[in-house]
Amino acid sequence: MPTVVRVLVLLATLVVASIAPAQDLRLDAARKEGKVVWYTLLALPSAEKVAKLFEAAYPGVKVEVHRTG
């Protein structure tokens, strides 16, 4: 059983390590474009709060919220 756990931990580590470079490329592309357009069904005040949190976490990327529905 410990061998199975070790293999699973190793696989999880490899997956996480391979995701990071792709995420960096997307973030660089988003900063270059300057904004993200988000279509949502959330109530507008809630969506705007989430957008502000996103902008704080990812400086240089503005969020344009469009409430649909």
C-alpha positions in Angstrom: 0.0 0.0 0.0 2.8 2.6 0.7 4.1 2.0 -2.8 0.7 3.0 -4.3 0.7 6.2 -2.2 4.2 7.1 -3.3 3.3 6.6 -6.9 0.2 8.8 -6.5 2.2 11.5 -4.8 4.8 11.4 -7.6 2.2 11.6 -10.3 0.4 14.5 -8.6 3.7 16.3 -8.3 4.4 15.9 -12.0 1.0 17.1 -13.0 1.3 20.2 -10.8 4.8 20.9 -12.1 3.6 20.7 -15.7 0.6 23.1 -15.2 2.6 26.0 -13.9 4.4 27.0 -17.1 1.2 26.9 -19.1 -0.5 29.1 -16.5 2.4 31.6 -16.8 2.0 31.7 -20.6 -1.8 32.4 -20.3 -1.2 35.1 -17.7 1.4 36.8 -19.9 -1.0 36.7 -22.8 -3.8 38.1 -20.7 -1.6 41.0 -19.5 -0.6 41.7 -23.1 -4.3 41.9 -24.1 -5.1 43.9 -21.0 -8.5 42.5 -20.1 -10.7 39.4 -19.5 -14.3 39.5 -20.5 -16.4 37.5 -18.1 -20.0 36.5 -19.0 -21.9 35.4 -15.9 -25.3 34.8 -14.4 -24.2 36.0 -10.9 -25.9 39.1 -9.5 -23.9 42.1 -10.7 -22.7 43.2 -7.2 -21.3 39.7 -6.5 -19.7 39.4 -9.9 -18.0 42.8 -9.5 -16.6 41.7 -6.1 -15.2 38.6 -7.7 -13.8 40.7 -10.6 -12.0 43.0 -8.1 -10.5 40.0 -6.3 -9.3 38.7 -9.6 -7.7 42.0 -10.5 -6.0 42.2 -7.2 -4.6 38.7 -7.6 -3.5 39.4 -11.2 -2.3 43.0 -11.6 -2.3 44.2 -15.1 -5.4 42.3 -16.1 -8.8 44.1 -16.0 -12.0 42.2 -15.8 -15.0 43.4 -17.9 -18.2 41.9 -16.4 -21.2 41.2 -18.6 -24.2 39.9 -16.7 -26.4 37.7 -19.0 -29.7 36.1 -18.4 
